[in-house]
Amino acid sequence: MQALNNLILKSKKHFASYKVSDILENQTHAWELLLQAVTSENPELRQLAKVVNHELQIAPKLITAVNNYIEQVHQNNKSAQFIQQSQIYLKLFATHLYDVAPNNDTYREASSLFLASVNKNDYTFCVNMIRSFFPYWQQLYEASPLEKSLNMSNVDEHTTELTHLWKDIDGAFITTIEEALISHYQQAIKKININEEEIKLRTKMVKVILLLQRKYDKTSSGYRTNIAHIESAFTNQDLLRYFLSVSREFYHVWKNSVLKKTN
């Protein structure tokens, strides 16, 4: 209760005033206060919101995901403008995720509703924010069986992101260019007469490669670095060998479509 009192007291300097009774008796008011605090510029408010969130259990996982994302933005030493936009738009986006079942359909629906309301000048920023927030939000899921083939004994940021993507890559946001690359790859592997299940598995691996490739240069060296980092997460050697085979196959499609355009 002390943390809640402190949060209400300190929040008066930054946004709307609340009473303890309002928060304890009205879940919507509690959600509004926590969301404003956890996306605020003030680190003390964010920390208090984290404590109160644990005590009150108001959308605890969603608030935690928002908190983790905002803290990571600050740790990455982004520009003041980037941080401010992230705080404003993630707060708006989170309202669409509040009190809904945590699955990919609701995330896509929330994304569509949110993007329909944003200023077109900030549309690209918001699309990228939705994509980058997705792994944090996806922590609401339990680990899938396929994750057991990934090395979780020494979890770093890259491995965590990979496992989140792998869990349900079909729900990830893919650009038009990435969709075209996937389509070209699927057309190529269908010529070797593999079954539909194997096509799905290879496609899933290719999507992971593409999503993580966004972090690296569009060069052969950037591609190799991406694959090396993904490779380090596997403990199942058979699956690793299969992945490396897929990465070599896909490289030729990626190289012909990406590198030629950047030369």
C-alpha positions, 0 to 999 in steps of 0.5 A: 500500500505504501508504494501505491501511496507514493505513486499517487503522490509523485504522479500528481506532478506529472499527470492526473491526480488519483485517490487511493480509493479510486485505484482500489475500487476501480480497475480501469482507474488503476490501469490508467494510472499504472500505464501512465506511470510505466510509460512516463519519463520519470524513472522513479514513477516507472519503478513504483508502477512496477511494484504497484503492478505486482501488488495489485495485479492489474493486467500484470503481464501487459504492464510488465511487457510495457515496462520492459520495453520502455526500460530497454528503449532508455538503456539503448540510449535512443534520442529524446524524440525516439523515447518520447514517441515510444512513450506516447504511442506505446501507451496508446497501443497498450490500451488496445491490448488491455483486457483481451485474450493474449493471442496473435489474432488479438495482437493483429486486431489491436495493431490494425485499430491502433494504426488506423488512428495514428498520424500518417507522419508517424505511421512508419514509426508506429509500425516499427514500434509494434514489431519491436514490442511484439517479442516483449508482449509474446512473453505472455505465452508458455514455451512451445515444444520447439523451443526445447531445441534452443539453448535456454541455459544461457539466455542473452538478449539475442537468444530471447528474441529468437525464441519469442519469434520462433514461438509463433512466427506466423503471427509476426509482421512481414513487409511486402519486400520480405513477403516477396523473398519468402514467395521466391524461396517457396517457389524454388523449393517446391521444384524439388518435390518436398512435402507441405510440412517441410515447406512450412518448416523451411518457411518458418526458419526463413521468416526468422532469418528475415526478421532478425536480418533487419538488425544487420547490413544488407551485405553478405557479411551481414547475412553471415553474422545474422546466421552465426548468431541464430546458430548459437541458440541451437542445442539440437544438432540435427535441427541446427544442421537442417537450419544451416542447410535452409540458410544456405538455400535462402541466401541465394534468393536473398542475395539475388533480390537484396544485394543487386538492389543495393549495388 
